[in-house]
Amino acid sequence: MERAWRWDEVQEVWQRRFLHRHTALELFLRDGRSYFFNCFTETARDKVLSAMQTFCVVLRLASSRTPKGPLRKALEDWQQGRLSNLAYLLKLNQLAGRSYNDLSQYPVFPWVLADFQSPKLNLSSTSSFRDLNVPVGAQTKEGREEIHAHYELMRSSSMVPFHFGSHYSTCGLVAYYLIRLEPFTSVAIDLQDGKFDVADRLFSSMASAWQGCLQNAGDFKELVPEFFGLPEAFLNINNCKFGRTQDGVEVSAVELPVWSRCGENGLKSAYHFVSLHRRALECELATEGLPRWLDLVFGYKQKGTPAIEALNVFFPYTYEDVFCKEYAKAVAGDRQSMLQQVAYYGQTPVQVLLSTHQGSSRKAEMQDWDSENEVLKYNVSYSKTVLLTQLRGKVVCVADNRMLRTEGGGLISLESDPSAARIPLRSQHFAVSGKVLISCFYSDCSFKTHSLETGKQLQLLQYHLFPVTCVACEDALLIVGSEDCTLSVWRFRMERLEDKPDALLLGHRHPILRCAVDATNDVAASVDSTGLVLLHALGSQCVLAIMHTPPSAQVVLALSRLRVLAVYNRTCEHVDLFTHTGAKLDTLALQSGDLVEVLLFSQAGHLLYTGGSQTVSSFHVFSQRLGGRVIKVVDKTVRAMAFAAQETALLVALQSNIVLQFDAKQAMRTAMAQDLMNRGLW
């Protein structure tokens, strides 16, 4: 099979190892796709890289052998709260040579929780969490004593001693966890000579899997990233026939903890579990313990005396230096069996942390605003606000007449099309990326970028055949919808858009009204004038799901990082929640007559905020209960909402030209109120 990519599609190339030998490379494209190539020898790999650099002199090359620069940047971002625990773990896995394209060195994530039995999960109790200071196979005192005795016995017998006979991450373990999804289903069947393993040995329960780590000395597997972001891993969506256990129980979907179950709704329970599991990973207690686990897996406790003292020594061939030394001495007939051992016994990540990992000063995410606390309120005193954001701690408002105002500053008029100025603008006509404002709905079919600091126009882009009707942006990813029934995908480079889009998304036959984007999962959603909602995969540019809603002039979309799409249609008095496969997850009931203008998901994705004609409300997506008290804003319709940096506050713009700010901390509230009063804005 032949494949070709344009050089401008390539974001970077990483030098990789394959079965402990530095013979591979991994190609990362700008659209999120990646490809792994084994060149069989290091010399051949280097020739390929040299040829690539000849054709593309600006090609970014990276290696796990010298990750100091990217590692220092990732550590600083994590410590300052710019990277979540999940994102930091993914980055460390990448720097340490782990790859989604190689099952023998798949990304590894920790078991975080130890409580899978309680009716309610308590994330403020240490008893809910595993001990991240020791390997997962050494969680109990009895287990540690047994592991230590095993190591000493091997050492006294003049054998190469180890605590664990294989590894915490292997090809078989990845297939074990993800057996319900392809291609892992096929891998699991291949590993068992063309059939599934017996039902009693399959992954069927979170509680049982954790108990195995506590009670079985041969069970010391860590987790995979999908446990914190892919609910379908716990559902038998492909209807695989796994058989029955010796007790006669049919194995199908994974049995989830009691605290995540939503009645008989298995789909919703899986999403709820992933939501809570992700929150556990990001909570304060997990953040405090994470550096110690990183020392074990990626750091100084990986080898030598620190590893022995930490009960963290694995089968010798899982270490690159030991394997390469033995491989060089082995005869040709033995080398193939050695490579097979590595393929199935696992590989220890590249040691990228050489000293004790430092902790983080990052703050836990804002869980809810409190409607009973004092609220900042100040008058915008000009036309209706349709977009809110923050720039260097200052609130920035964009009005429906393309006027820009920064807190404490004057009005700035954006260059506007006179014919477009007569058309009432709404929130879907604006988006923000860093210091750049994107606007649309111009009669010349263009969309423009402006500086949020000065209001100066930066770019004017004309790509669509008919007027651009909506824009949506997250991080550096921009989606542009048009009356020509298409969406274009753009990416910012150094605060500028390239001259042409990365992709064009098709599927609609009527003008597009709104769009939304989720850069984390690389998906976009759109709705047209007939009420047809499409979910698009940006990498493959295909339609993931189709959802039908009644035709309406007002349809609002929002995408969550937990792979949930929220859809509000004015003809209904509720918000529908869909999965990325198009299955309806739930329906959130709204107050009668509350016409929603804005939907906003929290950064973690488990809270949905609605701003309407009567209230501002928050919902726990998976339990359907209000996340905070409903705030009444009768006769003061919400026009825009946004979060301040790191979700320290919720900003709400009302139709009455008032901006409310619900802060997470009283000290911040007091300081900002005084600042606003000093400026005469409050």
C-alpha positions as CSV (number, residue, x, y, z in Angstrom):
1,M,0.0,0.0,0.0
2,E,1.4,3.4,-1.1
3,R,0.8,6.7,0.7
4,A,2.0,10.1,0.1
5,W,1.8,13.4,2.1
6,R,2.7,17.0,1.2
7,W,5.6,18.4,3.1
8,D,3.5,21.2,4.5
9,E,1.2,18.5,6.1
10,V,4.1,17.2,8.2
11,Q,4.3,18.8,11.6
12,E,7.3,16.9,13.0
13,V,9.3,13.6,12.8
14,W,10.4,11.7,15.9
15,Q,13.3,9.2,16.0
16,R,11.9,6.1,17.6
17,R,13.1,2.7,18.8
18,F,11.5,-0.5,17.8
19,L,12.0,-3.6,20.1
20,H,14.8,-1.6,21.9
21,R,16.7,-0.9,18.6
22,H,16.9,2.7,17.3
23,T,15.7,1.8,13.8
24,A,12.3,3.6,13.6
25,L,10.7,7.0,13.0
26,E,7.3,8.3,13.6
27,L,5.7,10.9,11.4
28,F,3.2,13.4,12.9
29,L,0.9,15.3,10.6
30,R,-0.8,18.6,11.3
31,D,-4.3,17.0,11.2
32,G,-3.4,14.8,14.2
33,R,-2.7,11.6,12.3
34,S,0.6,9.8,12.9
35,Y,2.5,6.9,11.2
36,F,5.2,4.6,12.5
37,F,7.9,3.2,10.3
38,N,10.6,0.6,11.1
39,C,13.6,0.9,8.9
40,F,15.3,-2.3,10.3
41,T,18.7,-0.6,10.9
42,E,19.8,2.6,12.4
43,T,21.8,3.5,9.3
44,A,18.8,3.1,7.1
45,R,16.7,5.2,9.4
46,D,19.3,8.0,9.4
47,K,19.4,8.0,5.6
48,V,15.7,8.4,5.4
49,L,15.8,11.3,7.8
50,S,18.6,12.9,5.9
51,A,16.6,12.6,2.7
52,M,13.6,14.2,4.3
53,Q,15.7,17.1,5.4
54,T,17.0,17.5,1.9
55,F,13.5,18.0,0.6
56,C,12.1,19.9,3.6
57,V,14.8,22.1,5.2
58,V,12.4,23.3,7.9
59,L,11.4,19.8,9.0
60,R,11.2,19.5,12.8
61,L,13.1,16.5,14.1
62,A,12.8,15.2,17.7
63,S,14.3,12.3,19.6
64,S,13.7,10.6,22.9
65,R,17.5,10.5,23.4
66,T,17.6,14.3,23.8
67,P,14.3,15.5,25.2
68,K,15.7,18.2,27.6
69,G,14.2,21.2,25.8
70,P,10.6,19.9,25.4
71,L,10.8,18.2,28.8
72,R,11.7,21.4,30.5
73,K,8.8,23.2,28.8
74,A,6.3,20.5,29.6
75,L,7.4,20.5,33.3
76,E,7.1,24.2,33.6
77,D,3.7,24.3,31.9
78,W,2.4,21.5,34.2
79,Q,3.8,23.2,37.4
80,Q,2.2,26.5,36.4
81,G,-1.2,24.9,35.6
82,R,-1.0,25.4,31.8
83,L,-1.0,21.6,31.3
84,S,-3.5,19.2,33.0
85,N,-2.3,16.0,34.5
86,L,-3.7,14.1,31.5
87,A,-1.9,16.3,29.0
88,Y,1.3,16.1,31.0
89,L,1.3,12.3,31.1
90,L,0.6,12.2,27.4
91,K,3.6,14.5,26.8
92,L,5.9,12.5,29.0
93,N,4.9,9.3,27.3
94,Q,5.7,10.9,23.9
95,L,9.1,12.1,25.1
96,A,9.9,8.7,26.6
97,G,9.3,6.9,23.3
98,R,5.8,5.6,23.9
99,S,3.5,5.4,20.8
100,Y,-0.1,4.6,20.0
101,N,1.3,3.0,16.9
102,D,3.4,0.4,18.7
103,L,1.6,-2.0,21.1
104,S,4.8,-3.1,22.7
105,Q,5.5,0.4,24.0
106,Y,2.0,1.8,24.3
107,P,1.4,5.0,26.4
108,V,1.2,4.0,30.1
109,F,-1.1,5.7,32.7
110,P,-1.4,5.0,36.4
111,W,-4.1,3.3,38.4
112,V,-5.2,6.3,40.4
113,L,-8.2,5.1,42.4
114,A,-8.4,2.3,44.9
115,D,-12.1,2.5,45.7
116,F,-14.4,0.7,43.3
117,Q,-17.0,-0.5,45.8
118,S,-18.4,2.5,47.6
119,P,-21.8,4.0,46.5
120,K,-20.2,7.4,46.3
121,L,-16.7,8.4,45.3
122,N,-14.9,10.8,47.8
123,L,-12.1,12.6,46.0
124,S,-11.0,14.3,49.2
125,S,-10.3,11.1,51.1
126,T,-6.8,9.4,50.8
127,S,-8.5,6.0,51.1
128,S,-10.1,6.5,47.7
129,F,-6.6,6.5,46.0
130,R,-3.9,4.0,45.3
131,D,-0.4,4.6,46.8
132,L,1.5,6.3,43.9
133,N,4.8,6.0,45.8
134,V,5.1,2.2,45.0
135,P,4.5,0.1,42.0
136,V,0.9,-1.1,41.4
137,G,2.0,-4.6,42.2
138,A,3.2,-3.6,45.6
139,Q,0.2,-1.9,47.1
140,T,-0.2,-4.1,50.2
141,K,2.3,-4.9,52.9
142,E,2.0,-8.6,52.2
143,G,2.6,-8.0,48.5
144,R,5.7,-6.0,49.2
145,E,7.1,-8.7,51.5
146,E,6.5,-11.4,48.9
147,I,8.1,-9.3,46.1
148,H,11.1,-8.5,48.3
149,A,11.5,-12.2,49.3
150,H,11.3,-13.2,45.6
151,Y,14.1,-10.7,44.7
152,E,16.4,-11.9,47.5
153,L,15.9,-15.5,46.6
154,M,16.9,-14.9,43.0
155,R,19.9,-12.9,44.1
156,S,21.1,-15.6,46.5
157,S,20.8,-18.1,43.7
158,S,23.2,-16.2,41.5
159,M,20.4,-15.3,39.0
160,V,19.7,-11.9,37.6
161,P,17.2,-10.7,40.2
162,F,14.0,-8.8,39.5
163,H,10.8,-8.1,41.5
164,F,8.4,-8.6,38.6
165,G,8.7,-11.2,35.8
166,S,7.4,-9.2,32.9
167,H,6.2,-5.6,32.7
168,Y,3.4,-3.2,33.7
169,S,2.7,-2.4,30.0
170,T,2.8,-5.1,27.3
171,C,1.1,-5.8,24.0
172,G,-1.1,-8.4,25.6
173,L,-2.2,-6.0,28.4
174,V,-3.2,-3.3,26.0
175,A,-5.3,-5.8,24.1
176,Y,-6.7,-7.1,27.4
177,Y,-8.0,-3.6,28.4
178,L,-9.2,-2.6,24.9
179,I,-10.5,-5.9,23.7
180,R,-14.0,-4.4,22.9
181,L,-12.6,-2.1,20.3
182,E,-10.8,-2.7,17.0
183,P,-8.0,-3.2,16.1
184,F,-7.5,-4.6,19.7
185,T,-10.2,-7.2,19.3
186,S,-8.3,-8.7,16.4
187,V,-5.0,-8.5,18.3
188,A,-6.5,-10.3,21.3
189,I,-7.8,-13.1,19.0
190,D,-4.4,-13.4,17.3
191,L,-2.7,-13.7,20.6
192,Q,-5.0,-16.7,21.5
193,D,-4.5,-18.6,18.3
194,G,-7.7,-17.4,16.6
195,K,-10.2,-17.2,19.5
196,F,-10.9,-15.2,22.6
197,D,-9.3,-16.2,25.8
198,V,-11.6,-18.0,28.3
199,A,-14.3,-15.6,29.7
200,D,-13.0,-15.8,33.3
201,R,-9.6,-14.3,32.2
202,L,-11.1,-11.4,30.2
203,F,-11.3,-7.8,31.4
204,S,-14.9,-7.6,32.6
205,S,-14.9,-5.6,35.8
206,M,-13.0,-2.6,37.2
207,A,-13.3,-3.8,40.7
208,S,-12.0,-7.3,39.8
209,A,-9.1,-5.9,37.8
210,W,-8.0,-3.7,40.8
211,Q,-8.4,-6.6,43.2
212,G,-6.2,-8.7,41.0
213,C,-3.4,-6.1,41.4
214,L,-3.8,-6.3,45.2
215,Q,-4.1,-10.1,45.6
216,N,-2.1,-11.6,42.7
217,A,1.6,-11.3,42.7
218,G,1.7,-11.9,39.0
219,D,-0.8,-9.0,38.3
220,F,0.9,-5.6,38.1
221,K,-0.4,-4.0,35.0
222,E,-0.9,-0.2,34.9
223,L,-3.6,1.5,32.8
224,V,-3.9,3.0,29.3
225,P,-5.0,6.5,28.4
226,E,-8.4,5.4,27.1
227,F,-9.6,4.8,30.6
228,F,-9.6,8.6,31.1
229,G,-11.2,9.6,27.9
230,L,-12.9,6.8,25.8
231,P,-16.2,5.5,27.3
232,E,-16.6,3.1,24.4
233,A,-13.8,1.0,25.8
234,F,-16.2,-0.2,28.5
235,L,-19.1,-0.9,26.1
236,N,-19.5,-3.9,23.9
237,I,-20.6,-1.7,20.9
238,N,-19.5,-4.4,18.4
239,N,-21.5,-7.1,20.1
240,C,-18.5,-9.4,20.5
241,K,-19.3,-12.9,21.9
242,F,-16.9,-13.3,24.7
243,G,-18.6,-16.4,26.2
244,R,-19.7,-17.2,29.8
245,T,-17.7,-17.5,33.0
246,Q,-17.6,-20.7,35.1
247,D,-20.4,-19.1,37.2
248,G,-22.5,-18.9,34.0
249,V,-22.3,-15.0,33.7
250,E,-22.1,-13.8,30.2
251,V,-19.2,-11.3,29.6
252,S,-20.2,-8.3,27.6
253,A,-19.8,-4.7,28.7
254,V,-17.4,-3.9,31.6
255,E,-18.9,-3.9,35.1
256,L,-18.3,-0.4,36.4
257,P,-18.1,0.9,40.0
258,V,-21.3,1.5,41.9
259,W,-20.5,5.2,42.2
260,S,-20.6,5.7,38.4
261,R,-23.8,3.8,37.6
262,C,-26.7,5.7,36.1
263,G,-29.5,3.2,36.7
264,E,-29.8,0.7,33.8
265,N,-28.3,3.2,31.3
266,G,-25.0,1.5,30.5
267,L,-24.1,4.1,27.9
268,K,-24.5,7.0,30.4
269,S,-22.8,5.0,33.1
270,A,-19.7,4.5,30.9
271,Y,-19.5,8.3,30.2
272,H,-20.1,9.0,33.9
273,F,-17.3,6.7,34.9
274,V,-14.8,8.3,32.5
275,S,-15.9,11.7,33.7
276,L,-15.3,10.8,37.4
277,H,-12.1,8.9,36.5
278,R,-10.7,11.9,34.7
279,R,-11.7,14.2,37.6
280,A,-9.9,11.8,40.0
281,L,-6.7,12.1,37.9
282,E,-6.9,15.9,38.0
283,C,-7.8,16.3,41.6
284,E,-5.5,17.6,44.3
285,L,-4.6,14.3,46.0
286,A,-3.7,12.7,42.6
287,T,-1.6,15.8,41.6
288,E,0.3,15.6,44.9
289,G,1.2,11.9,44.4
290,L,1.8,11.9,40.6
291,P,5.5,13.0,40.8
292,R,6.4,9.9,42.8
293,W,4.8,7.6,40.2
294,L,6.6,9.5,37.5
295,D,9.9,8.8,39.4
296,L,9.1,5.1,39.1
297,V,8.1,4.9,35.5
298,F,10.0,7.7,33.7
299,G,12.5,8.8,36.4
300,Y,15.4,8.0,38.6
301,K,13.7,5.1,40.4
302,Q,13.6,3.2,37.1
303,K,17.1,1.7,37.4
304,G,19.9,1.0,39.8
305,T,19.8,1.1,43.6
306,P,16.7,3.5,43.7
307,A,14.8,0.9,41.7
308,I,15.8,-1.9,44.0
309,E,14.8,0.1,47.1
310,A,11.5,1.0,45.5
311,L,10.6,-2.6,44.5
312,N,10.7,-1.5,40.9
313,V,12.9,-4.0,39.0
314,F,11.4,-5.8,36.1
315,F,12.4,-8.7,33.8
316,P,15.9,-7.8,32.4
317,Y,15.0,-7.7,28.7
318,T,12.5,-4.9,29.4
319,Y,15.5,-2.6,29.8
320,E,17.1,-1.3,26.6
321,D,20.8,-1.3,27.9
322,V,20.5,-4.9,29.2
323,F,18.8,-6.2,26.1
324,C,21.2,-4.5,23.6
325,K,24.2,-5.8,25.5
326,E,22.9,-9.4,25.4
327,Y,21.6,-9.0,21.8
328,A,25.1,-8.0,20.6
329,K,26.6,-11.2,22.1
330,A,23.8,-13.5,20.9
331,V,24.2,-15.8,17.9
332,A,21.9,-15.2,14.9
333,G,19.6,-18.1,15.9
334,D,18.9,-16.7,19.4
335,R,18.3,-13.1,18.3
336,Q,14.8,-13.7,16.9
337,S,13.6,-15.3,20.2
338,M,15.0,-12.4,22.1
339,L,13.1,-9.9,19.9
340,Q,9.9,-11.9,20.5
341,Q,10.4,-11.7,24.2
342,V,10.7,-8.0,24.0
343,A,7.6,-7.8,21.8
344,Y,5.5,-9.6,24.4
345,Y,7.2,-8.9,27.7
346,G,7.2,-5.1,27.2
347,Q,9.7,-2.3,27.2
348,T,10.6,0.1,30.0
349,P,10.1,3.7,28.8
350,V,13.2,5.9,28.0
351,Q,14.5,7.4,31.3
352,V,13.8,11.1,30.8
353,L,13.7,12.2,34.4
354,L,17.1,11.8,36.1
355,S,16.3,13.4,39.4
356,T,13.4,13.7,41.8
357,H,10.4,15.1,40.1
358,Q,9.2,18.3,41.6
359,G,5.6,19.0,42.6
360,S,3.1,21.4,41.1
361,S,1.6,24.7,42.2
362,R,-1.3,24.2,39.9
363,K,-4.8,24.7,41.3
364,A,-7.7,22.3,41.1
365,E,-10.2,23.3,38.4
366,M,-13.2,25.4,39.4
367,Q,-16.0,22.9,40.1
368,D,-18.9,25.3,40.4
369,W,-19.6,29.0,40.9
370,D,-21.7,29.9,43.9
371,S,-24.8,32.0,43.3
372,E,-25.0,33.1,46.9
373,N,-21.6,34.8,47.0
374,E,-21.1,38.4,46.1
375,V,-21.0,38.9,42.3
376,L,-19.0,41.5,40.4
377,K,-21.3,43.7,38.2
378,Y,-20.3,46.5,35.9
379,N,-21.9,48.4,33.1
380,V,-20.6,47.9,29.6
381,S,-22.7,50.9,28.6
382,Y,-22.8,50.3,24.8
383,S,-24.4,48.0,22.3
384,K,-25.2,44.4,23.1
385,T,-22.3,42.1,23.9
386,V,-22.1,38.9,21.9
387,L,-18.7,37.6,22.9
388,L,-16.7,37.7,26.1
389,T,-13.0,36.7,26.7
390,Q,-10.1,37.8,28.9
391,L,-6.8,39.2,27.8
392,R,-4.0,39.6,30.4
393,G,-6.6,39.5,33.2
394,K,-8.8,42.2,31.6
395,V,-12.4,41.4,30.5
396,V,-12.8,42.0,26.7
397,C,-16.3,42.5,25.2
398,V,-17.3,42.4,21.5
399,A,-20.6,43.9,20.6
400,D,-23.1,43.1,17.9
401,N,-22.1,46.3,16.0
402,R,-18.4,45.1,15.8
403,M,-17.3,47.4,18.6
404,L,-14.5,46.1,20.9
405,R,-14.0,47.2,24.5
406,T,-11.4,46.1,27.1
407,E,-12.0,46.5,30.8
408,G,-10.7,49.9,31.8
409,G,-10.3,51.0,28.2
410,G,-12.2,52.8,25.5
411,L,-14.3,51.6,22.6
412,I,-12.5,50.3,19.5
413,S,-14.3,50.1,16.2
414,L,-13.5,47.1,14.1
415,E,-13.4,47.6,10.3
416,S,-16.9,46.6,9.2
417,D,-18.8,46.1,6.0
418,P,-21.6,48.7,5.9
419,S,-24.1,46.2,4.5
420,A,-23.2,43.6,7.2
421,A,-23.6,46.2,10.0
422,R,-27.3,46.2,9.4
423,I,-27.5,42.5,10.1
424,P,-27.9,41.6,13.8
425,L,-24.7,39.8,14.8
426,R,-24.7,37.0,17.3
427,S,-22.1,34.9,19.2
428,Q,-21.6,32.4,16.3
429,H,-20.2,35.3,14.2
430,F,-17.1,35.7,16.5
431,A,-14.4,33.5,18.0
432,V,-11.1,34.0,19.8
433,S,-7.7,32.4,19.6
434,G,-5.2,33.9,22.1
435,K,-4.9,37.6,21.2
436,V,-6.7,37.3,17.9
437,L,-10.4,37.9,17.3
438,I,-12.1,36.1,14.3
439,S,-15.2,37.7,12.8
440,C,-17.5,36.8,9.9
441,F,-20.8,37.5,8.2
442,Y,-19.4,40.0,5.6
443,S,-21.1,40.5,2.3
444,D,-17.9,39.8,0.3
445,C,-17.9,36.2,1.7
446,S,-14.8,36.8,3.7
447,F,-13.9,36.4,7.4
448,K,-11.3,38.5,9.2
449,T,-8.9,38.4,12.1
450,H,-8.3,41.4,14.3
451,S,-5.9,42.1,17.2
452,L,-7.8,42.1,20.5
453,E,-5.3,44.6,21.9
454,T,-5.6,47.3,19.2
455,G,-8.6,46.3,17.0
456,K,-6.3,46.4,14.0
457,Q,-7.3,44.1,11.1
458,L,-4.6,41.4,10.7
459,Q,-6.0,39.3,7.9
460,L,-8.9,39.2,5.4
461,L,-9.5,35.7,3.9
462,Q,-11.8,34.8,1.1
463,Y,-12.3,31.1,0.5
464,H,-16.0,30.3,0.5
465,L,-18.4,31.0,-2.4
466,F,-21.2,32.4,-0.2
467,P,-21.1,34.4,3.0
468,V,-19.5,32.9,6.1
469,T,-22.2,32.3,8.7
470,C,-20.3,31.1,11.7
471,V,-16.9,30.5,13.2
472,A,-15.7,28.4,16.1
473,C,-12.2,28.2,17.6
474,E,-10.3,26.2,20.3
475,D,-6.6,26.6,20.8
476,A,-5.2,27.1,17.3
477,L,-7.9,25.2,15.5
478,L,-10.5,27.2,13.6
479,I,-13.7,26.0,11.9
480,V,-15.5,28.3,9.4
481,G,-19.1,27.5,8.2
482,S,-20.8,29.0,5.2
483,E,-24.0,29.4,3.3
484,D,-22.3,27.3,0.6
485,C,-23.0,24.2,2.8
486,T,-19.4,23.5,3.6
487,L,-17.0,24.0,6.6
488,S,-13.3,24.8,6.2
489,V,-10.7,23.9,8.8
490,W,-7.9,26.3,9.5
491,R,-5.0,26.4,11.9
492,F,-3.1,29.4,13.4
493,R,0.6,29.6,13.1
494,M,2.2,32.3,15.2
495,E,-1.2,34.1,15.5
496,R,-1.7,34.0,11.7
497,L,-3.9,31.8,9.5
498,E,-2.3,30.1,6.5
499,D,-3.5,31.2,3.1
500,K,-5.5,28.0,2.5
501,P,-7.4,25.7,4.8
502,D,-6.2,22.3,6.0
503,A,-9.4,20.6,5.0
504,L,-12.9,21.0,3.7
505,L,-15.8,19.3,5.5
506,L,-18.8,18.2,3.5
507,G,-22.2,16.6,4.3
508,H,-24.7,19.4,4.4
509,R,-27.1,20.4,1.6
510,H,-28.4,23.6,3.2
511,P,-26.7,26.7,4.6
512,I,-24.8,26.1,7.9
513,L,-26.1,28.1,10.9
514,R,-23.6,27.2,13.7
515,C,-20.5,25.2,14.4
516,A,-18.4,24.0,17.3
517,V,-15.0,22.5,17.7
518,D,-13.2,20.2,20.1
519,A,-9.5,20.3,19.5
520,T,-8.7,17.6,22.1
521,N,-10.7,15.0,20.3
522,D,-10.1,16.5,16.8
523,V,-13.9,16.8,16.0
524,A,-16.3,19.5,14.9
525,A,-20.1,19.8,14.9
526,S,-22.3,21.8,12.6
527,V,-26.1,22.4,12.1
528,D,-27.8,23.7,9.0
529,S,-31.1,25.5,8.4
530,T,-33.1,22.2,8.3
531,G,-31.9,21.2,11.8
532,L,-29.5,18.5,10.5
533,V,-26.6,18.2,13.0
534,L,-23.4,16.5,11.8
535,L,-20.3,15.5,13.8
536,H,-17.1,15.6,11.7
537,A,-13.8,13.8,12.2
538,L,-11.2,16.4,11.3
539,G,-8.4,13.9,10.6
540,S,-10.2,11.7,8.2
541,Q,-12.7,14.5,7.1
542,C,-15.6,12.0,7.4
543,V,-18.9,12.3,9.1
544,L,-18.9,10.5,12.4
545,A,-22.6,10.9,13.3
546,I,-25.9,12.4,12.0
547,M,-28.5,13.8,14.3
548,H,-31.9,15.2,13.2
549,T,-33.5,18.1,15.1
550,P,-36.6,20.2,14.2
551,P,-35.9,23.2,11.8
552,S,-35.3,26.3,14.0
553,A,-33.7,29.7,13.7
554,Q,-31.9,29.2,17.0
555,V,-29.9,26.0,17.5
556,V,-26.9,26.1,19.9
557,L,-24.1,23.6,19.9
558,A,-21.3,22.8,22.4
559,L,-18.6,20.0,22.5
560,S,-17.1,18.5,25.6
561,R,-13.7,17.0,26.0
562,L,-15.5,13.9,27.3
563,R,-16.7,13.2,23.8
564,V,-20.2,14.6,24.4
565,L,-22.2,16.9,22.0
566,A,-24.8,19.2,23.5
567,V,-27.6,20.5,21.2
568,Y,-30.3,23.0,22.1
569,N,-33.1,23.7,19.7
570,R,-35.5,26.6,20.4
571,T,-38.5,24.5,19.4
572,C,-37.8,22.3,22.4
573,E,-37.4,23.2,26.1
574,H,-34.4,20.9,26.8
575,V,-30.8,20.2,25.8
576,D,-30.0,16.9,24.1
577,L,-26.7,15.2,24.8
578,F,-25.2,12.9,22.2
579,T,-22.1,10.7,22.0
580,H,-19.6,10.8,19.2
581,T,-21.3,7.8,17.7
582,G,-24.6,9.7,17.5
583,A,-26.3,7.8,20.3
584,K,-28.5,9.9,22.6
585,L,-26.8,10.1,26.0
586,D,-29.5,12.0,27.9
587,T,-31.9,15.0,27.9
588,L,-31.4,17.9,30.3
589,A,-34.7,19.6,31.2
590,L,-34.7,23.4,31.3
591,Q,-37.1,25.8,33.1
592,S,-40.2,26.5,31.1
593,G,-39.8,29.4,28.8
594,D,-36.1,29.7,29.3
595,L,-34.7,30.3,25.8
596,V,-31.1,29.3,25.7
597,E,-28.6,31.6,24.0
598,V,-25.3,30.1,25.1
599,L,-24.0,26.6,26.0
600,L,-20.6,26.3,27.7
601,F,-18.8,23.2,28.9
602,S,-16.3,23.3,31.8
603,Q,-12.7,22.5,30.8
604,A,-13.0,19.0,32.3
605,G,-16.2,18.5,30.4
606,H,-18.5,17.2,33.2
607,L,-20.3,20.5,33.8
608,L,-22.6,22.2,31.2
609,Y,-23.5,25.8,31.7
610,T,-26.6,27.2,30.0
611,G,-27.4,30.9,29.6
612,G,-30.9,31.9,28.6
613,S,-33.7,34.4,28.8
614,Q,-34.4,33.7,32.4
615,T,-31.5,31.9,34.1
616,V,-27.9,30.9,34.2
617,S,-27.7,27.3,35.2
618,S,-25.1,24.5,35.5
619,F,-25.7,20.8,35.1
620,H,-23.6,17.8,36.1
621,V,-23.8,16.1,32.7
622,F,-23.9,12.6,33.9
623,S,-26.1,12.9,37.0
624,Q,-28.5,15.5,35.6
625,R,-28.6,17.5,38.8
626,L,-27.9,21.2,39.0
627,G,-24.2,21.9,39.6
628,G,-25.0,25.2,41.3
629,R,-28.1,27.2,42.2
630,V,-30.0,28.7,39.3
631,I,-29.3,32.4,39.0
632,K,-32.4,34.4,37.9
633,V,-31.8,37.0,35.2
634,V,-35.4,37.8,34.4
635,D,-35.8,40.3,31.5
636,K,-32.0,40.4,31.2
637,T,-31.3,37.7,28.6
638,V,-27.8,36.2,28.6
639,R,-26.0,37.0,25.4
640,A,-22.5,35.6,26.1
641,M,-20.6,33.5,28.6
642,A,-16.9,32.6,29.0
643,F,-14.4,31.4,31.6
644,A,-11.6,33.4,33.0
645,A,-8.1,31.9,32.9
646,Q,-8.0,28.4,34.5
647,E,-11.7,28.7,35.2
648,T,-11.2,31.0,38.2
649,A,-14.4,32.8,37.2
650,L,-17.5,32.7,35.0
651,L,-18.2,35.8,33.0
652,V,-21.8,36.4,31.9
653,A,-22.9,39.2,29.6
654,L,-26.6,40.3,29.8
655,Q,-28.7,42.0,27.2
656,S,-29.0,45.0,29.6
657,N,-25.4,45.8,28.9
658,I,-24.3,44.3,32.3
659,V,-21.4,41.9,32.7
660,L,-21.5,39.6,35.8
661,Q,-18.4,37.9,37.1
662,F,-18.9,34.9,39.4
663,D,-15.5,34.3,41.0
664,A,-14.1,31.1,42.6
665,K,-12.4,32.9,45.5
666,Q,-13.5,35.7,47.8
667,A,-10.1,37.4,47.8
668,M,-10.1,37.7,44.1
669,R,-13.6,39.0,44.1
670,T,-12.7,41.7,46.6
671,A,-9.6,42.8,44.8
672,M,-11.2,43.0,41.4
673,A,-14.3,44.9,42.8
674,Q,-12.0,47.5,44.3
675,D,-10.1,47.8,41.0
676,L,-13.3,48.3,39.1
677,M,-14.6,50.9,41.6
678,N,-11.3,52.8,41.3
679,R,-11.9,53.0,37.6
680,G,-15.5,54.1,37.9
681,L,-16.7,50.9,36.1
682,W,-18.7,49.5,39.0
